[in-house]
């Protein structure tokens, strides 16, 4: 009876319930895609504010969804395209390089993220007129850093 009462209290707590869900196995791949996308978006925004690469890496690994890391790549590149300054460009480049170097993001996930951006660049360009040139520059920087292959670089759409 005491265990049931304790579980009821834990589940009624907002953050505690989420923690219990993860402990009991509904975390990782069991989470809804919208929730994961929101978590990744918040992770990237927090990273841009703090600049803490290790914290961003830790948060990404805590999500326990390596098959969904392409979403982080996609969202990160879109943030670069939508930004107006060099700070976001450099910070996202550093983050992706760190995640690539530490093997948190695999070649397949990196490729899938970039391919998604390539497919959606015509729509992105409607809202962000300079996006093609920024994308070309960012892709070239990623290629120079060894994060993407020559084939993936060459697939980058241009105006």
Buried (B, 14 or more C-beta within 10 A) or exposed (E): EEEEEEEEEEEEEEEEEEEBBBEEEEBBEEBEEEEBBEBBBEBBEBBBEEEEBEEBBEBBBEBBBBEBBBBBBBBBBBBBBEBEEEEBBEBBBBBBBBBBEEEBBBEEBBBBBBBBBBEBBEEBBEEBEEBBEBBBEBBEBBBEBEBBBEEBBEBBBEE
